[in-house]
Amino acid sequence: MRLRREQVVATALRLLNDVGLDALTMRRLGQELNVQAATLYWHVKNKEELLDAMAEAMLAGCAAGVPDELSGMERAADMAGRLRGALLAHRDGARVFAGTYVAQDNTLRVSDTLVGALRDGGLSPRAAAWGCWSIVYYVIGFTLEEQALVVRPGTDPGKADPERFRETVARGAYPHLAAVLPHLVSTDQEARFRYGLQLILKGLEAELEGTPRPEASRSSAVAGDGRDKRRAPRRSG
């Protein structure tokens, strides 16, 4: 049977779950498909293109069936949770997705749905666009750390060991870390994710209440002639 691109990507995702991203090589993938590595290059130009295709495949159906009865901000939160779930469904999924700039249907549909939810929430085009980026970056970063903490059976937890972190804080002069230590080492990933996501959404909602939008920092606002050319902050509306 003739090898198809879809078969290459599906096998790569399965192999990713078995061995992880670091061990996923074109040679290993070729062995899994019982073909020479050179044969794979008829379907993907290089490993970067393979990762792009894997990232796109991971988001299949991610934006389907978002409940219409939810408010715009609720739909944005739902979409963020779906994206996190899609990345968590694959070992090292966030690492695969991070840094890819895929302009294909699954990825674009996730972004379109998220931007649409934010616009329905009343945000301006700029706030909806940049808010979408902020949410996506948060999901990727959170999931990267979440997956890094996963300890595989028979492996040393190493730096991901919460007890090692706890002991290090207890031995040092870190009074503020010690005061919040139970929360720092909390394993309730769902609660932590929702908390951070709501901070972002509340910040976006603040624009609807007339809160000034963030302006450029002083260092970037000062022109070459040395004069501060910052303008008074705008208000939405």
The 8 nearest C-alpha neighbors of each residue, nearest first, counted from 0:
[[1, 2, 3, 6, 32, 33, 34, 4],
 [0, 2, 3, 6, 4, 34, 38, 7],
 [1, 3, 0, 6, 4, 7, 5, 32],
 [2, 4, 6, 5, 1, 7, 42, 8],
 [5, 3, 7, 42, 6, 8, 2, 43],
 [6, 4, 8, 3, 7, 9, 10, 2],
 [5, 7, 9, 3, 4, 8, 10, 2],
 [6, 8, 4, 10, 5, 9, 11, 3],
 [9, 7, 11, 5, 10, 6, 53, 12],
 [10, 8, 6, 12, 11, 7, 5, 13],
 [9, 11, 13, 7, 12, 8, 6, 14],
 [12, 10, 8, 14, 9, 13, 15, 7],
 [13, 11, 15, 9, 10, 14, 8, 16],
 [12, 14, 10, 16, 15, 11, 9, 17],
 [15, 13, 17, 11, 16, 12, 10, 18],
 [16, 14, 19, 12, 13, 17, 18, 20],
 [15, 17, 90, 13, 14, 19, 18, 89],
 [18, 16, 14, 15, 19, 13, 90, 12],
 [17, 19, 15, 22, 16, 14, 23, 20],
 [20, 18, 15, 21, 22, 16, 90, 17],
 [19, 21, 23, 22, 15, 91, 18, 95],
 [20, 22, 23, 19, 24, 18, 15, 91],
 [23, 21, 20, 19, 18, 24, 27, 15],
 [24, 22, 20, 21, 15, 19, 27, 18],
 [25, 23, 27, 26, 22, 28, 46, 21],
 [24, 26, 28, 27, 36, 29, 46, 23],
 [25, 27, 29, 36, 24, 28, 30, 35],
 [28, 26, 24, 30, 29, 25, 31, 23],
 [27, 29, 25, 31, 30, 26, 24, 32],
 [30, 28, 36, 34, 26, 32, 31, 27],
 [31, 29, 33, 27, 28, 32, 34, 26],
 [30, 32, 28, 29, 33, 27, 10, 34],
 [31, 33, 29, 30, 34, 28, 10, 7],
 [34, 32, 30, 31, 29, 35, 28, 36],
 [35, 33, 29, 32, 30, 36, 38, 39],
 [34, 36, 37, 38, 29, 33, 30, 39],
 [35, 37, 29, 26, 38, 39, 25, 34],
 [36, 38, 35, 39, 40, 41, 34, 29],
 [37, 39, 36, 35, 40, 41, 34, 42],
 [40, 38, 41, 37, 36, 42, 43, 29],
 [41, 39, 43, 44, 42, 38, 37, 45],
 [40, 42, 39, 38, 43, 44, 37, 4],
 [41, 43, 40, 4, 39, 44, 3, 7],
 [44, 42, 40, 45, 49, 48, 41, 39],
 [43, 45, 40, 48, 42, 41, 46, 49],
 [46, 44, 47, 48, 43, 49, 40, 25],
 [45, 47, 49, 48, 50, 25, 44, 43],
 [48, 46, 50, 49, 45, 51, 44, 99],
 [47, 49, 51, 46, 50, 45, 43, 44],
 [48, 50, 46, 52, 47, 51, 43, 53],
 [49, 51, 53, 47, 52, 48, 54, 95],
 [52, 50, 48, 54, 49, 53, 99, 101],
 [51, 53, 55, 49, 50, 54, 56, 48],
 [52, 54, 50, 56, 55, 51, 8, 57],
 [55, 53, 96, 51, 57, 52, 56, 50],
 [54, 56, 52, 53, 57, 58, 106, 105],
 [55, 57, 53, 59, 58, 54, 52, 105],
 [56, 58, 54, 55, 59, 85, 53, 86],
 [59, 57, 61, 56, 55, 105, 85, 60],
 [60, 58, 56, 61, 105, 57, 55, 62],
 [61, 59, 63, 62, 58, 105, 64, 57],
 [60, 62, 58, 59, 63, 81, 82, 109],
 [63, 61, 109, 60, 108, 65, 64, 112],
 [64, 62, 60, 61, 65, 59, 109, 108],
 [63, 65, 66, 62, 67, 60, 61, 78],
 [64, 66, 63, 67, 62, 74, 77, 78],
 [67, 65, 68, 69, 64, 74, 77, 70],
 [68, 66, 69, 65, 70, 74, 64, 71],
 [67, 69, 66, 70, 74, 65, 71, 73],
 [70, 68, 67, 73, 74, 66, 71, 72],
 [71, 69, 73, 72, 74, 68, 120, 119],
 [70, 72, 120, 116, 119, 74, 73, 117],
 [71, 73, 75, 74, 120, 70, 117, 76],
 [74, 72, 70, 76, 75, 71, 69, 77],
 [73, 75, 77, 71, 76, 72, 116, 69],
 [76, 74, 72, 78, 73, 77, 116, 113],
 [77, 75, 73, 79, 74, 78, 72, 80],
 [76, 78, 74, 80, 75, 79, 73, 81],
 [77, 79, 81, 75, 80, 76, 74, 82],
 [80, 78, 76, 82, 81, 77, 75, 83],
 [81, 79, 83, 77, 78, 82, 84, 76],
 [80, 82, 84, 78, 79, 83, 61, 85],
 [83, 81, 85, 79, 84, 80, 78, 86],
 [82, 84, 80, 86, 81, 85, 138, 87],
 [83, 85, 81, 87, 82, 86, 88, 80],
 [86, 84, 82, 88, 83, 87, 58, 57],
 [87, 85, 92, 83, 93, 88, 84, 89],
 [86, 88, 84, 89, 85, 92, 83, 90],
 [89, 87, 85, 86, 84, 90, 92, 57],
 [90, 88, 92, 87, 86, 16, 91, 15],
 [89, 91, 16, 92, 19, 15, 87, 88],
 [92, 90, 94, 93, 89, 20, 19, 95],
 [93, 91, 86, 89, 95, 90, 94, 87],
 [92, 94, 96, 143, 86, 95, 91, 139],
 [95, 93, 97, 91, 92, 96, 143, 20],
 [96, 94, 92, 93, 97, 50, 54, 91],
 [95, 97, 93, 54, 94, 99, 92, 98],
 [98, 96, 94, 99, 95, 93, 139, 140],
 [97, 99, 96, 100, 95, 94, 51, 101],
 [100, 98, 97, 96, 101, 51, 54, 50],
 [101, 99, 102, 98, 51, 97, 96, 106],
 [100, 102, 103, 99, 51, 106, 55, 54],
 [101, 103, 107, 100, 106, 104, 105, 55],
 [104, 102, 101, 106, 107, 105, 55, 108],
 [103, 105, 107, 106, 108, 102, 55, 109],
 [106, 104, 108, 59, 107, 58, 103, 55],
 [105, 107, 109, 108, 104, 103, 55, 58],
 [108, 106, 110, 104, 109, 105, 103, 111],
 [107, 109, 111, 105, 110, 106, 104, 112],
 [110, 108, 112, 62, 106, 107, 111, 113],
 [109, 111, 107, 113, 108, 112, 114, 106],
 [112, 110, 108, 114, 113, 109, 107, 115],
 [113, 111, 115, 109, 110, 114, 108, 116],
 [112, 114, 110, 116, 115, 75, 111, 109],
 [113, 115, 117, 111, 116, 127, 112, 131],
 [116, 114, 112, 118, 113, 117, 111, 119],
 [115, 117, 71, 119, 113, 75, 114, 118],
 [118, 116, 120, 114, 127, 119, 115, 71],
 [119, 117, 122, 115, 120, 121, 116, 127],
 [118, 120, 71, 116, 121, 117, 115, 122],
 [121, 119, 71, 117, 118, 72, 122, 116],
 [122, 120, 118, 119, 123, 117, 207, 71],
 [123, 121, 118, 127, 126, 120, 117, 124],
 [122, 124, 126, 125, 127, 118, 121, 235],
 [125, 123, 127, 126, 128, 122, 118, 129],
 [126, 124, 128, 123, 127, 129, 122, 130],
 [125, 127, 123, 129, 130, 128, 124, 122],
 [128, 126, 130, 124, 117, 125, 114, 122],
 [129, 127, 125, 131, 130, 126, 124, 114],
 [130, 128, 132, 126, 131, 127, 125, 133],
 [129, 131, 133, 127, 132, 126, 128, 134],
 [132, 130, 128, 134, 129, 133, 114, 127],
 [131, 133, 129, 135, 130, 134, 136, 128],
 [134, 132, 130, 136, 131, 135, 137, 129],
 [133, 135, 137, 131, 136, 132, 130, 138],
 [134, 136, 138, 132, 137, 133, 131, 139],
 [137, 135, 139, 133, 134, 138, 132, 140],
 [136, 138, 134, 140, 135, 139, 141, 133],
 [139, 137, 135, 141, 136, 140, 83, 142],
 [138, 140, 136, 142, 137, 141, 93, 143],
 [141, 139, 143, 137, 142, 138, 136, 144],
 [140, 142, 138, 144, 143, 139, 137, 145],
 [141, 143, 145, 139, 144, 140, 146, 93],
 [144, 142, 140, 93, 146, 141, 145, 139],
 [143, 145, 147, 142, 141, 146, 148, 140],
 [146, 144, 142, 148, 147, 143, 141, 149],
 [145, 147, 148, 149, 143, 144, 142, 91],
 [148, 146, 144, 145, 149, 143, 159, 150],
 [147, 149, 159, 146, 145, 150, 144, 160],
 [150, 148, 146, 147, 151, 145, 159, 156],
 [151, 149, 156, 148, 152, 154, 155, 159],
 [150, 152, 154, 153, 149, 156, 155, 148],
 [153, 151, 154, 150, 155, 156, 149, 17],
 [152, 154, 151, 155, 150, 156, 157, 149],
 [155, 153, 152, 151, 156, 150, 157, 149],
 [154, 156, 157, 153, 150, 151, 152, 160],
 [157, 155, 160, 159, 150, 154, 158, 148],
 [158, 156, 155, 159, 160, 163, 154, 150],
 [157, 159, 160, 156, 163, 164, 161, 148],
 [158, 160, 148, 156, 157, 161, 147, 150],
 [159, 161, 156, 163, 158, 162, 157, 164],
 [162, 160, 164, 163, 165, 184, 159, 158],
 [163, 161, 165, 164, 160, 166, 167, 184],
 [162, 164, 166, 161, 165, 160, 167, 158],
 [165, 163, 161, 167, 162, 166, 168, 160],
 [164, 166, 162, 168, 163, 167, 161, 169],
 [167, 165, 169, 163, 168, 164, 162, 170],
 [166, 168, 164, 170, 169, 165, 163, 171],
 [169, 167, 165, 171, 166, 170, 173, 164],
 [168, 170, 166, 167, 171, 165, 177, 173],
 [171, 169, 167, 168, 166, 172, 173, 165],
 [172, 170, 168, 169, 173, 167, 174, 166],
 [171, 173, 174, 170, 168, 169, 177, 175],
 [172, 174, 176, 175, 171, 177, 168, 169],
 [175, 173, 177, 176, 172, 178, 171, 168],
 [174, 176, 178, 177, 173, 179, 180, 172],
 [175, 177, 179, 178, 173, 174, 180, 168],
 [176, 178, 180, 174, 175, 179, 173, 168],
 [179, 177, 175, 176, 180, 174, 181, 173],
 [180, 178, 176, 177, 182, 181, 183, 175],
 [179, 181, 183, 177, 182, 176, 178, 184],
 [182, 180, 184, 183, 179, 185, 178, 177],
 [183, 181, 185, 180, 184, 179, 186, 191],
 [182, 184, 180, 181, 185, 179, 176, 186],
 [183, 185, 182, 181, 161, 180, 186, 165],
 [186, 184, 182, 187, 183, 181, 188, 180],
 [185, 187, 188, 184, 191, 182, 189, 183],
 [188, 186, 189, 185, 190, 191, 192, 184],
 [187, 189, 191, 190, 186, 192, 145, 185],
 [190, 188, 192, 191, 187, 193, 194, 186],
 [189, 191, 193, 192, 188, 187, 194, 195],
 [190, 192, 188, 194, 189, 193, 187, 195],
 [193, 191, 189, 194, 190, 195, 188, 196],
 [192, 194, 196, 190, 191, 195, 197, 189],
 [195, 193, 191, 197, 192, 196, 190, 198],
 [196, 194, 198, 197, 192, 193, 191, 199],
 [195, 197, 193, 199, 198, 194, 192, 200],
 [196, 198, 200, 194, 199, 195, 201, 193],
 [199, 197, 195, 201, 196, 200, 202, 194],
 [200, 198, 202, 196, 197, 201, 203, 195],
 [199, 201, 197, 203, 202, 198, 204, 196],
 [202, 200, 204, 198, 203, 199, 197, 205],
 [201, 203, 199, 205, 200, 204, 198, 206],
 [204, 202, 200, 205, 201, 206, 199, 130],
 [203, 205, 201, 206, 207, 202, 200, 208],
 [206, 204, 208, 202, 207, 203, 210, 201],
 [207, 205, 210, 204, 208, 209, 203, 235],
 [208, 206, 205, 204, 209, 235, 122, 121],
 [209, 207, 205, 206, 210, 204, 235, 234],
 [210, 208, 206, 234, 207, 235, 211, 205],
 [209, 211, 206, 205, 208, 212, 234, 207],
 [212, 210, 234, 232, 233, 209, 213, 206],
 [211, 213, 214, 210, 233, 232, 234, 206],
 [214, 212, 211, 215, 232, 216, 233, 210],
 [213, 215, 212, 216, 232, 229, 211, 230],
 [216, 214, 220, 219, 217, 213, 229, 218],
 [215, 217, 219, 218, 220, 214, 221, 213],
 [218, 216, 220, 219, 221, 215, 227, 229],
 [217, 219, 216, 220, 221, 215, 222, 227],
 [220, 218, 216, 217, 221, 215, 222, 229],
 [221, 219, 217, 218, 229, 215, 216, 228],
 [220, 222, 227, 219, 218, 226, 228, 225],
 [223, 221, 224, 225, 226, 220, 227, 228],
 [222, 224, 225, 221, 226, 227, 220, 219],
 [223, 225, 222, 226, 221, 227, 228, 220],
 [226, 224, 223, 222, 221, 227, 228, 220],
 [225, 227, 224, 221, 228, 222, 223, 220],
 [226, 228, 221, 229, 220, 225, 222, 217],
 [229, 227, 221, 226, 220, 230, 222, 225],
 [230, 228, 220, 227, 231, 221, 217, 215],
 [229, 231, 232, 228, 233, 214, 227, 220],
 [230, 232, 233, 229, 214, 211, 234, 228],
 [233, 231, 211, 230, 212, 234, 214, 213],
 [234, 232, 211, 231, 212, 235, 230, 210],
 [235, 233, 211, 209, 210, 236, 232, 212],
 [236, 234, 209, 206, 207, 233, 211, 210],
 [235, 234, 207, 209, 123, 206, 208, 122]]
